Amino acid sequence: MEEDGKEIPSKWEVFGVSGPLHLTSVDWGIQDHKRTIAASLVQGVYISQRDRNLNRTDPHKAQAPKWWQFFNFQPIQFLTDPFDHSNFGAIYAYQPLHSNPKQRDNRPATSSQSVPPPSHVIAFRGTLLKPETRQRDIYLDMNLPLKGLPYDPRYHRAVQAVLWLIGQVDYKSVWLTGHSLGAAIALQVGKDLAKKGTYIETFLFNPPYHSAPVERIQNPFLKTRIRVAKSLITAGLSVAFKSNKDDYTPTPKNDPFNLLCSWVPNVFVNPRDPISCEYIGYFEHRDRMEAMGMGKIGNIATKNSIMNYLSGMFGRDGEPPHLVPSALLIKNMNFSEPNVMVAHGIHQWWQPHSWMSKLHIFSECNCPQ
């Protein structure tokens, strides 16, 4: 929309219209509160780039600050892409309201001190389909299934920022969060750190799953048959692929996938989202295979994917970038909105909905403590 030749903010950009104003008191030990705040800080990264695109430099016109100020956070650094120079991430520092007594507004009070707030949050936005950012973002999206992210300069900047921060503060007081493409970045960063025994609390909103969205099939019998067949094919490919390799056999201490199983990120998905919904089937089918007496096959399939072998043709070996052994899976159970864009959007995650969560731990976890 435009007004007097200038684009005016959409309702989703304006915190006072679409933000989580319902959260009048924050308890840092409540999962819903943490989800709301983590998603809002990701939105702050999105809107900071929109402010830049539209030259909203006037503090009264900029929309991004409200998304972090409401929860007493302040960005201490924006992470910019070296190619299109866009803001793709931010490092936020928590600044309690009492540290600035001149502030007077309707920010939520902290209702519990039993669980302290994070000292810092590192947030990454997803794909922004605007002229200034879409070419670079889509390029990264297309390279995700082929394990191209760890080779990209944007990812290198993200890793450097995280390593710098946890070199300054206790990593246990740091949150890592992202949406869509940003969730893929946060997931890869979290995995790289977890392999070294550094488990950062992580919130992944609509992370891409690089496989056909079998979860969208409505027939439960057909869906299960497809998943069983897919697991058998993946396990068979794994055995055949390894038989053509050297005699190297991973042990529990050096198996990359096994080193990750004690790290439990929060994975947020919507069953109607074709980009991320397959995480539901990934975790729930593994439990189903165990109940069917096919747990060994299910665990092999858990560690691998068909796309993983395709990417191996490009010389990019290693575990599939989108797979994790363990997670707290949170599903948005509000089915009133069938729009795919809404189902994949960040906005749903700070709205009061019906949620279903389940903890999934890899049964073969022998991670050295």
N, C-alpha and C positions, 0 to 999 in steps of 0.2 A: 504494500500500500504506500501511496505517496501523498504528501500534503505540502503544497507550496513548493513542488519540485524536489522535496526531500522524502526519503523513505521513512515511514514511522514504524516503531517497533511492533512486532506481532504480539499477540496476547501471551505466547509462550516465552517471550523474552522478558516480559514485565513481571518482576517478582510479586508485586502487590496484587496482580491479577491471577497468576497461575502458580505462585510459589506455595510452599507448605506452611501457610499462616496458621493452620490448625495446630501446629506443634508449639504450644504455649509454654511447655516446660520440658526440659531435656534431662533424661536419665541415661547416662552413658553406658549403663549396663543392659539397656533394652535394645533388642535387635532391630525393631522397627524404627527407633530413633536414629540408630547408627546408619541404617539403610537410607533414611531420608536425608541425612546430612551428607553422606558420601555422594549420593546422586546429585544433590544441590551444588556441591563443589565441582562436580564434573560439568554441570550446566554452566557454572561460572566460567569455565574455560571456553565452552562454546560461545557464550555471549561476549566474552572479552575479545574474541576474534571478530564477531559481528560488529562490536563497537569500533574496532580498528578499520574494518571494511567500510563502514559508513561514516568514519571520521567523527565519531561521537566522543570528542575529547572533553567537552564541557561536563563537569561533575554532575550537573543537573540533568543532562541528557544521557549520560552513560548508564547502561542497564546492568552491566556485569557486577559492579560492587555490591549491590543489594543481595546477590546470591551467596556471598561469603560473609558479609558484614552481619547479616541476621544471626549467624551462628558464632559470631566473634572470631572469625578467621580473617587473615590478611595475607595476600600473596607476597612472598618475599622474592620470588623469581618466576618469570614466565619462560617456558621452554619453547624455542622457535625452531622451525624446520629450516635447514640450511639451504634448501632450494627455493621454496616459495615464501619463506620468512614469515609464515603464519604461526600463531600461537597454537601449539598442539598439546601443551601441558602446563601445569603450574605447581609450584611448591607453596603450600599454605602453612602459616604458623598460627597456632591458637593464641589469642590475646583476650584474656578474661575481661569482662566489662569493667570490673573494679579497677583495672589497670589504667583506664581512661575515664575518670569521673565526670568529664564534660559531656560524655555521650548520654543522651536521654532519648530513648525510643522504646518500641514494643518488642524488643528481642526476648526470646524465651529464657526463663531462668533455669539454672541447673538445679534439679530437684534431688539429686543424689550425688554424694561424693565417694560412695563405696567403690565405684569404678571411675578412674580419672579420665578426662578427655585426652585425645591424642595430642601430642605436642606439635606434630606436623602431619599434613596430608599431602600426598603427591597424586595429582589427578590428571588423566589424559582424556581428551575428547575423541569422538569418533569421526566418521566421514562427514564433511560439511560440503554439501553440493551447491556451492556458490562459485562464481567465476574465478575468484582469487585462490580457491583451495581445491576445487574438485579434481583437477588433473592429477595433482600430487597424491591426494587421498585415494583416488580410484586406483592409481598405480600400486600403492601399497596394498589395497584390498586384493588386487589380482595376484600379488606375490605371496600373500599369506599362505595359501594351500601348498605352495612350492617351497616353503621354509625360507622365503627370502627376507623375512623381517630381521633376523639377527645380523644380516649383512648390510642393512640400510643405515645411513647416517642419522636418520631420525631416531632409530632405536639406540644407536650409540650415545646420542645426547641424553636420552632417557636414562640409560644405565649409568652414565657418568653423574647425572644429577642425583640419582638415588644413592649411589656409592658415596658421593660427597656428603649427602645429608646424614646417612647412618654413620659416617665417620665423625660427625659433629655431635649427634645425640644418640640415645639408646634406641636401637631399632624396634624395641618392644613398644615404644611410644609413638611409632610411625604407622600411618595407614597408607595403603596403596589402592588406588581405585581407577576405573576407566569404563567407558561405554563403547560397545561395538569395536571398531578398529582400536580405540583406546584401551578396551578391555583386553584385546590381543596383546598390546604392548605391555600392559600391567601383568598379564599372565606370564609372558615370557620373562619379564624382569623377576617376577616372584619365583619362577622355576629356577632361574639361574642362581638366585640367592639361596633358595631352599637346598640346592645340591651342596651348598657349603655350610649348611646347618643354620642359616639365618632365615627364620620364619616370620615374615611380615604379615600383619593382619591385612587381608586383601578382599576387596569388593569388586566383583566382575559383573557388569550389567550387559546383558545380551551379547556375550562373547561369541564370535563366529565359530560354528562347527562345520568343518569342511567335509560334508557328506550330504547325500540326498536326505531331505527332511522326512524320513519315514514316520516320524512322530505325528505328522499331519494326516496320516491315513486313519480313517474313522473305524474301519473294521478291525477289531482287536485280534481276531484269529489270523487274518491275513498279515497284519502288522507283525505278530509274533513269528509267523512262518518266515517272513522276509528277514527278520533280525537273526533268527537261528541260521538261515542259509548264509547270510552275510558273515556271521561269526565263524562258520565253518570255512568259508572261502578265505577270510582274513587269516585264520589260524593256519590253514594249509599253505598260503603264500608265505607266512612267516617261517614255517619249517623249511620250505623249498628255498627261500632266500638265504637262510642261515646255512643251509647245507652247501651252498655255493661260495660261502665265505671261508676265511681262514678258520682254524680250529679254536679260535678264541671264544671262550664261553664266559659271559658275565657272572660275577659272584654277587651276593647280596651287598657287598661293600662297594662295588664299582658299577653295578647296574644303574644307569641313569634314572630309569623309571622307579626303581626301588628306593633310590635316595630321596624321591619326592613324596613318598606316601605319608609321611608324618606332617606334611604341610597341608592345611585344610582351608582353602580359600572359600569365600562365600560366592556362589554362582547363582545369579538371578536371571531367570528365563521366563518367557511367556509361551505357553503351548501353541499360540497362534502365530508365533514369530518363526518363519521358515529359516532364518539365519542362525538362530541359537537353540531352537526347540529340541534339536537332536541330542543335546546334553541330557534331556530327560530320559530318552531311550537308552543312551550310553550307560547311565548309572543304574536305571531300573531294570534294564535287560540283563545286566551283569548279575544282579540278585536273582533274577528269574532263571538264568542258566544254572546258577548254584542249586536252586530248588529242583531243577530238572535233572540233576546229577551230571551236568555238563560244565561244572565250575572251572575245570582246567582249561577247556576250550574258551570259555568266557573270559578268563584271565589273560590268555594269550591275545585274544582279540582286543582286550582292554588296552594292551600295550602298543597296539599297531593299528594301522588303517590302510585301506586300499590306496588312498591318496598318498600315503607315506611311501609306498613302493613306486608310484608314478614319479614322485619328486626325486626318488633315488636315481632315476634315469638322468637327472640333471646334475648328478654328483653331490647332492645335498643329503648326506646320511644323518642319522640320529633319530631320536624319538619324535613322534608326530607333535607339532607345536601346539595343537589345540587340545591335546589330551592331558588329563591329570588323574592320578590314582585315586585321590580322596577329595571330598568337597562337602560343604553344607549346601545342598541344592534347594533353592527357594523358588517356587512357582507362583506366578500371578494368576489367581483363579477367577479373576473378573472376566467373564466371557461376553459382556454386553457390547463390547466394541470389536467388530470383526476386521477393522481396517488394519492391514499389514503394517503400514507406516507407524500407526499408533502402537501396535504390538511390539515393534522393534524400537520404539522411541524411549528416550531417557525420562520423559515426563511422568510415565506411569509409576516410577519407583519412589516418588515422594507423595503420592496420593494415597488416601486411606482406602485400601482395598482388602480383599480376602486373600490371605497367603497360605501356602502349604510348604512346609520345610521338612527335610529329612537329611540326616547325616549319613554319608556313604564313605566307608573306610575300606581300602583295598585289602582283601583277605590274606594276601601273601606278603603283607608288609613285614619286612625284617630290617627296617631302617636302623642303622646303628645310632644309638642315642649318645 
